[in-house]
Amino acid sequence: MNSTREQILGVQDLKSETTCVPEWGVTIELRELSGTGRKKFFKLITPAEGEKVDLVRYYAAAAALGAHEPGGGPILAQDDAGIEEDIRGLMAKRFPVVKALGEKVLELSGIGQQAEEAAEKNSGSDAPSV
């Protein structure tokens, strides 16, 4: 019989949504960021003192952390060195696609419109419009 501890820690309680990305020819599962994932996301997108939020990086980081194989593990690297490389890779893709994926991850995670509006307000003038 499972202990209460095992039962709690074994439950998959993160919201998810499977989505087709026709531009890339793949179907992926976008998942809500866990507490640890949220902490990593905010660490990845927080600009250095005096700098503005990079909107492309903002959505690429959310997409990188939230993209999973359908029913499986993360698609992109989650370690510090690998995630940086994969975020840069996503930043080189079409912005509307990456933004849509990042927005869905943020929506699932309850990091909604207010955070996005704050990021846009604090972004540099080179922020892409969609």
N, C-alpha and C positions, 0 to 999 in steps of 0.2 A: 504494500500500500504506500502511495506517495505521501510524503509529509506536506503540510501546508506550504512550507518554504519551497519545496520542489515544485509543487503545483503552481505557485505564483511565478517563480522564475522560469518555468517551462511554458507559460502561456505566451502565444504570439498575439499581442494586443495592439500592434501598430496598424493603423488604417493603410489601405493600399488600393491602387487602381491600375489595371493593366491597360496599356495604351499602345496603339500602333504608331510607329514613326515612319511614314512612307518615304520621307526624304532620305532615310538611312536604311530602309528595307528591313526593319526589325520591329518586333513587339517586345516591349519591356514592361516591368512592373515598377511603378513609382510608389515609394513607401514614405509614410510619415517619418520624420526624423525622431529618433529616440532622444532621451535626455542627453546622452553622450553625443549624439549626432548634432543636436541643437547647439551644444557648447562648441563643438568643432566648427560648425557653420559660422557662428558669430566670430570665432577666432580667425577664420579664414577671410572674412569679408571686412573686418574692422581695419580702416585705413590707418596709416601711420599719422602721428600728430601733424596737423597742418595740411594733410592731404584730403581729397574728396573720395567718397565711395565710388568704386568702379562698378557700374551697373552690369557690364558684361560679365565681370568676375562674380558678382552677386548671384546672378541667375545660373551661371556655370557651376558655381560651388554647390548650390542647392540641387541642381540636376545630378552632379557627380555623387553627392552623398545619398541621394534618394533613389537612384536608378539600380534596379535589381533584375536578375534573371527571373522570369516568371516562376514563382514558387521556390526560388533559390536565393543564392547569396548576391552580394554586391557585384555589379558589372565592372565598376572602375575601382582603382586602388583606394584604400582607406587609410593607409599609413601616411605619415607626414610627407615623405619625399615623393611617393607615388601619386598622392592626391594632387599635389602641386602640378606635376606633369600632366595629369589627366584634366585638370581644370584648364590649363593652357591649351590642351588639345580641343576641349569643348569651346573655348573662346575663339578658336579659329573656324568654327562651324557657323552656319547661318544663324544670326542672332534671333530671328523670330521663332525658330525651332527650339533653340536652347532656352529662350525666355519662356515659352509655353510649358516646357518640361519643368523648369525651375519654379514657375508660378504654381503648377499643380502640386509639387512637393511641398512648397510653402503653405498652400491651402490645406493640404492633408495634415500638416504639422501645426496648424493654428497660428502660423506666422503670416498674418494676412495683410490686408490693404494698408494698414497704418505703417507697418515696417517697410513695405514697398514704397509708399509715398515719402517716408523719411529718407530712404536710400536715394530716391530720385531727387529729392530736394537737396541732398548733400553730395550729389554726384558732380563730376566735372562737366564742363560744357560740351565735351565730346560724347556725351551719352547718346546712344542711338535712339531714334524714334521709330516706333513700329506702326 
